[in-house]
Amino acid sequence: MHLKNLSLINYKNFETANFEFDTKINCLVGFNGVGKTNILDSIYHLAYGKSYFNPVTGQNINHDADFFVVDGEFEKLERQEKIVVSAKKGQKKIIKRNGKAYEKFSEHIGLIPVVIISPADRDLIVEGSETRRKFMDSIISQNDKRYLDLLVKYNKTLSQRNSLLKYFAANHTFDEATLSIYNEQMNEMGKVIHQKRIEFLEIFKPIFEQRYQSISNDKETVNLKYKSQLFENELSNLLAQNLQKDRALQYTSVGTHKDDLILKIEGHPVKKFGSQGQQKSFLIALKLAQYDFMKNQSKVNPILLLDDIFDKLDENRVAQIVDLVTKDDLGQLFISDTHAERTENVVKANAEQYKMIPLK
């Protein structure tokens, strides 16, 4: 699978721009601020229906405009796929596949597998559990529509339960019958979500460990541990046990929305004990494992976006990844960098086929 061409109208810093891409390696080069990352983000936008860096749709519209259009033509399994994402200020975003608008955005997820590696990935280590849950969920959802639907329903039910708890507090009232309906729904959905995450990590963990060992040359042992309150008890029991607490807090304090993915190196949290180099390797290994997992599930080589990659990796590591692409283990690759010469030297040494795209 590869992206053949891309057209941008009023997307972030671009008023109008058109690009044609190589089927293998594309190097976006230029000074900071010219829009290299925005091009990568527009490709991510076509795949996921939202920006990787700023999920607020309106904030991706060029300052001097009131709408944006991102238009990409892909070739997947010898079929043409034309994807258009557009949004107008104050209106709902539209995603079209081959001219037909989706009724539900979730139907689009998984069609165009894309993995991005960016300096912003550090959030996976330093931010709260929500970031790591989203990482897990986005990978599982790529090829499991039922899981994605369940997540949406679970979060909607959670939001309704939280609204009810606030209503009880504001009106000094309590209705156990209504609350129990939400509890029951959350319990049933939570069971499935929990089990799916367990099954995902059983497959994902060894892939991740293997990727880390090859990046770090077997220097340290790493581990991913799934943390969930549902290992201790069923969600229905947890909700009953925490009822008074939830009423006082006015929100739901237990459930799969509190799950986390614990990242460890040599048995310790990578956030506290991992050096900067180890943290970078950890993140790259997570993302390449995501790539491997998605490739195995979809039987298609995802598109790999490497944003400002030399900030994360030394030239040898980048050369390793480029080498993988040329050996056909990876699909189409996009690299952004401020130094054209540095990028071209690494790519030229490892690949015959590539395209330099200078931006001014």
C-alpha positions, -999 to 999 in steps of 0.1 A, spaced: 0 0 0 12 35 -7 1 71 -10 4 83 -46 -4 120 -42 -17 145 -17 -35 178 -21 -39 203 8 -62 234 9 -61 257 39 -46 230 61 -26 245 89 2 267 73 -6 256 37 -30 276 16 -27 253 -14 -1 225 -19 1 194 -41 26 166 -38 34 134 -57 52 107 -38 76 78 -44 62 44 -37 91 37 -12 109 66 5 100 103 6 122 128 24 106 161 34 134 186 41 135 223 50 139 247 79 117 246 110 83 261 104 79 253 67 53 226 73 72 193 72 53 179 102 20 193 89 24 172 57 30 141 78 0 150 100 -22 155 70 -14 119 60 -22 107 95 -54 127 92 -64 108 61 -59 75 80 -75 83 113 -98 111 105 -81 134 130 -47 152 136 -21 134 156 -9 166 172 -41 186 176 -74 167 177 -94 199 178 -106 200 141 -111 238 139 -76 244 150 -62 226 119 -78 253 96 -54 279 82 -58 312 102 -69 331 71 -96 306 61 -128 290 74 -124 255 60 -97 229 51 -95 200 27 -70 171 27 -72 149 -3 -51 118 -8 -50 90 -34 -38 57 -22 -31 24 -39 -40 -6 -17 -40 -42 -29 -41 -29 -65 -72 -8 -58 -74 30 -59 -87 46 -27 -94 83 -27 -98 97 8 -109 133 15 -112 148 49 -128 183 50 -140 206 77 -157 240 79 -156 262 110 -186 255 132 -197 225 112 -191 187 114 -161 172 98 -167 151 67 -147 120 56 -153 106 21 -140 74 6 -142 73 -32 -167 101 -32 -191 86 -6 -193 102 29 -191 80 59 -221 80 82 -199 69 111 -162 79 113 -154 46 130 -162 28 97 -131 44 83 -106 32 110 -83 5 98 -87 11 60 -54 30 57 -29 16 83 -4 44 93 22 45 121 38 78 131 70 81 151 74 116 165 91 136 193 55 140 207 55 102 215 73 111 247 38 117 261 34 79 263 60 79 290 55 112 308 17 118 306 -11 100 325 -27 67 319 -52 80 293 -24 85 267 -13 48 271 -49 35 270 -55 54 237 -23 39 223 -35 4 231 -71 11 219 -61 27 186 -40 -4 177 -67 -29 187 -94 -8 169 -76 -10 136 -88 -45 129 -116 -50 154 -147 -29 147 -166 -45 176 -140 -34 200 -142 2 187 -180 2 189 -178 -11 225 -153 16 235 -176 43 221 -206 28 239 -187 23 272 -175 59 272 -210 72 264 -225 51 293 -197 63 316 -205 99 307 -242 93 314 -234 77 348 -212 106 357 -239 131 347 -263 111 369 -239 113 399 -237 151 395 -275 153 392 -278 133 425 -254 157 443 -270 189 429 -305 179 438 -298 160 470 -315 129 457 -306 93 448 -322 67 425 -305 33 427 -327 17 400 -315 41 373 -279 39 384 -280 1 384 -289 1 346 -257 20 339 -237 -3 362 -250 -34 344 -242 -20 310 -207 -9 321 -200 -43 337 -209 -62 305 -189 -40 282 -160 -36 306 -156 -75 307 -151 -76 269 -128 -46 268 -107 -60 296 -104 -94 279 -95 -79 245 -67 -58 261 -53 -89 278 -54 -108 244 -38 -79 226 -9 -76 250 -2 -114 249 6 -109 212 21 -74 214 45 -79 243 69 -104 226 69 -83 194 78 -52 215 105 -70 234 121 -83 202 121 -48 187 137 -33 218 164 -60 219 174 -53 183 175 -15 188 195 -17 221 216 -47 211 203 -68 240 215 -44 266 185 -42 289 154 -61 297 121 -43 292 85 -51 301 49 -40 295 24 -47 322 -13 -43 319 -27 -27 351 -65 -30 356 -89 -30 386 -108 -58 369 -80 -82 377 -91 -79 414 -129 -81 410 -158 -79 386 -167 -43 376 -203 -47 390 -188 -55 424 -162 -26 422 -190 -2 413 -211 -13 443 -181 -11 467 -172 24 455 -207 38 454 -203 63 483 -169 74 470 -184 80 435 -213 100 450 -189 122 469 -165 126 438 -195 130 414 -177 107 389 -170 70 383 -137 61 400 -135 24 389 -136 7 355 -117 0 324 -114 38 318 -88 37 347 -66 9 331 -30 16 324 0 2 306 30 1 329 63 6 310 93 -9 327 131 -12 321 152 -36 343 121 -39 365 117 -2 371 94 25 356 110 38 325 97 73 333 119 75 365 148 52 358 152 52 320 180 74 306 170 97 277 185 73 252 167 43 268 134 62 267 139 70 230 147 34 222 116 23 243 93 46 223 108 36 189 104 -1 199 67 5 209 60 22 176 78 -4 154 59 -31 174 27 -13 165 38 -14 129 45 -52 131 12 -59 149 -8 -39 124 10 -55 94 3 -90 108 -34 -82 114 -42 -64 81 -17 -83 58 -8 -49 44 24 -29 50 14 3 69 28 37 59 55 48 83 59 85 91 92 95 108 88 130 121 120 149 129 136 115 133 172 126 139 160 143 171 151 108 183 177 85 167 213 86 156 222 81 119 229 44 124 194 38 137 178 57 109 199 38 84 186 5 100 150 16 94 157 27 59 174 -6 53 143 -24 65 122 -5 39 145 -14 11 144 -51 21 106 -49 17 99 -55 54 83 -21 56 61 -3 31 62 34 22 83 57 43 81 94 49 110 112 67 111 148 78 144 166 87 159 200 87 192 189 71 187 177 35 223 165 31 222 144 63 190 127 53 201 121 17 234 106 28 217 81 51 190 72 25 214 70 -5 237 46 14 208 22 21 183 26 -8 183 30 -45 148 44 -48 138 76 -29 126 111 -35 138 144 -19 110 169 -14 125 204 -4 101 228 13 106 265 14 
